[in-house]
Amino acid sequence: MNKYPLLSSINGPDNLKALPSKKLGSLAREIRRVIIKVVSANGGHLASNLGVVELTIALHRVFKSPQDKIIWDVGHQCYTHKLICGRREKFSSLRRMGGISGFPKRTESEHDIVDTGHASTSISAALGILEGMSISKTGGKAVAVIGDGALTGGMALEALNYASYLGKGLIIVLNDNNMSISDNVGAISSHLSRLTATPFYQVFRRHFDSGVRQIPFVGEPLMRLIYRMKKGMKALIFRETLFSDFGFEYIGPIDGHNIRLLTSVLSNVRRIDNPVVVHVTTIKGKGYIHAEGDPTLYHGVSPFSILDGKIESKGNLNFTDAFSRIMTKLAAEDKRIVGITAAMTDGTGLGRFKARYPGRFYDVGIAEQHAVTFAAGLATTGLRPVVAIYSTFMQRAIDQVIHDVVLPGLPVILAVDRAGMVGADGETHHGVFDIPLFRSIPSLTILSPATQGEMESMFRYALSLDKPVVIRYPKAAYAEELPPFSLELKEGRGIHIERHGGQVLLIGVDGIITEAQKALKVLADKKITADLYNLRFIKPLDEEYLANILNDYEFVALVEEGMAQGGIGEYVAAISNKYNLEVGFLPLAITDRFLPQASRSELLKLCRLDGEGIAASISDYIAVLKKKKLYSIPL
Ligand SMILES: Cc1ncc(C[n+]2csc(CCOP(=O)(O)OP(=O)(O)O)c2C)c(N)n1
């Protein structure tokens, strides 16, 4: 029996448009079932997607994609869009290696207008598209669908400012579920809550919108007049909205789960040529009791049991949990410590700190740039801010790090989580650029722990300095606490983890050291004895000290979880050249490409950075050196 009779008939938006309106509710139910089933197996952004099923159906009923461009902010809520736009059959491969992406991808479909993953870009992109379409006279509408969380990002506000100046007929659909990943913060969020909470306004809105719906054909001039009247009346009765101040027509708030109402309002909006904001209220997690009950937990979720909502445990021996424990421990000892996140309280592990020290915790919204400069301000007053941001989102704030933190030398600690391969979120989310980006900043200290103990000593060390420090760590389990890891931290110097008296040295940093440990075992099986060195410092490096260590070996490989271009390997190669060392040096890192989506272990394998791959690269290279008689040890 076909469990999805309606969805099975949809291979593109035209099929959706052909469905009778009365079937759309059942279609929404089928879509929810598919999303829950696939996300329960593959993991993914559950709650956000369940919240926009009706909205997406209405958008694709009204707009003519791909001539009309629907642009999803962040893109984490695009599953219904994908199911409608030709990817129904591939949907079970969601987020898997070689499967369809959890975010819009231009390479996947003509209906995916831009590639996204980072927040707050949709309004800028839509404006650019509108301007381009107007220059090329291709016609068509551009609709930016943005959540109330993403609207707190600076880029969205910059684009709003410019939209009214450009005066194009941009349509913004504001998906307001009163949530970012966790509770949304700030004045915009309060403003939206006020708009949705005014009972008098609700009544006004309901009567007004149903009135408009009943007019069979409303021409453009009449539409304008109607909405001007509404705006005028609203301005009289209520305070102006933020959006009307920005020069937008404002319509809403309307029920984002009522397909009939949505379709009727959007059809009318399609005919307006001024910038419009359609404020839609939705319930995050709608239709799955566990996600509705705890939308934060089910925002981005690992595989789970549909029946009881139980989520697969990630264990707590990972770096994020270590950071979480260390932050609360150090905060008890040092009252100067404050914690800052940009809308990632739980993801970064700061939830525990927030619960213990609410007065010393700041969630600034999806605003990484602001987070860093805010921290700089706090640091000028004698506080010791720790800003926890994922590597990929830290890319947003590189100038703030350079200009506001490092140049004035302020003692801000940047806790850079997810530094390395992140897995199924794919290209937009891998944290592989932070080493090249940070390494070029003069006087910045960059540290990279391999174990929980090392992480704690690095935070203590950072607090003992009166300068900016980056501590980067991957989305991975930390290494076992072997005795050498607890050796005292010395500026610019690493430590030997294993010494067997061989001629081969493997250097590793952070969590990838566990792969290096595995590589040593594989090499031992091949009768290649190698030592292992943990770099600890990415910057500064005590060059002379390191050169002396390199000099003890005939062959050195360095493994890092980041881009090769601008990576530590390049730096160590330069040190080897500078000291004119006669050592074969092999840097192992991610070569010049964007990494696809796949599990971390699949990606490590793909890049030959897993234990087997590292060992294979080393033995291949030793074989080359041996041929050239540059390596004396018999293989
Ligand atoms: C620059 C940036 N910072 C952080 C994130 C992580 N992130 C993904 S979705 C999200 C919340 C978005 O909230 P909202 O726009 O309201 O969408 P909802 O999930 O509530 O539907 C955050 C913070 C991101 N994608 N990009």
PDBQT file of the ligand as one rigid body, heavy atoms in Angstrom, charges set to zero:
ROOT
HETATM    1  C1  LIG A 701      25.964  32.773  11.066  1.00  0.00    +0.000 C 
HETATM    2  C2  LIG A 701      25.258  31.629  11.729  1.00  0.00    +0.000 A 
HETATM    3  N1  LIG A 701      25.313  31.508  13.076  1.00  0.00    +0.000 NA
HETATM    4  C3  LIG A 701      24.691  30.462  13.674  1.00  0.00    +0.000 A 
HETATM    5  C4  LIG A 701      24.007  29.547  12.935  1.00  0.00    +0.000 A 
HETATM    6  C5  LIG A 701      23.390  28.333  13.616  1.00  0.00    +0.000 C 
HETATM    7  N2  LIG A 701      21.923  28.335  13.463  1.00  0.00    +0.000 N 
HETATM    8  C6  LIG A 701      21.306  27.564  12.565  1.00  0.00    +0.000 A 
HETATM    9  S1  LIG A 701      19.652  27.751  12.576  1.00  0.00    +0.000 SA
HETATM   10  C7  LIG A 701      19.751  28.853  13.846  1.00  0.00    +0.000 A 
HETATM   11  C8  LIG A 701      18.495  29.435  14.418  1.00  0.00    +0.000 C 
HETATM   12  C9  LIG A 701      17.685  30.085  13.382  1.00  0.00    +0.000 C 
HETATM   13  O1  LIG A 701      16.522  30.558  13.970  1.00  0.00    +0.000 OA
HETATM   14  P1  LIG A 701      15.344  31.013  13.031  1.00  0.00    +0.000 P 
HETATM   15  O2  LIG A 701      15.880  31.819  11.905  1.00  0.00    +0.000 OA
HETATM   16  O3  LIG A 701      14.312  31.658  13.870  1.00  0.00    +0.000 OA
HETATM   17  O4  LIG A 701      14.818  29.665  12.397  1.00  0.00    +0.000 OA
HETATM   18  P2  LIG A 701      14.033  28.463  13.107  1.00  0.00    +0.000 P 
HETATM   19  O5  LIG A 701      15.018  27.353  13.237  1.00  0.00    +0.000 OA
HETATM   20  O6  LIG A 701      13.513  28.927  14.408  1.00  0.00    +0.000 OA
HETATM   21  O7  LIG A 701      12.955  28.107  12.168  1.00  0.00    +0.000 OA
HETATM   22  C10 LIG A 701      21.062  29.072  14.233  1.00  0.00    +0.000 A 
HETATM   23  C11 LIG A 701      21.483  29.956  15.316  1.00  0.00    +0.000 C 
HETATM   24  C12 LIG A 701      23.992  29.712  11.539  1.00  0.00    +0.000 A 
HETATM   25  N3  LIG A 701      23.388  28.845  10.731  1.00  0.00    +0.000 N 
HETATM   26  N4  LIG A 701      24.618  30.756  10.968  1.00  0.00    +0.000 NA
ENDROOT
TORSDOF 0
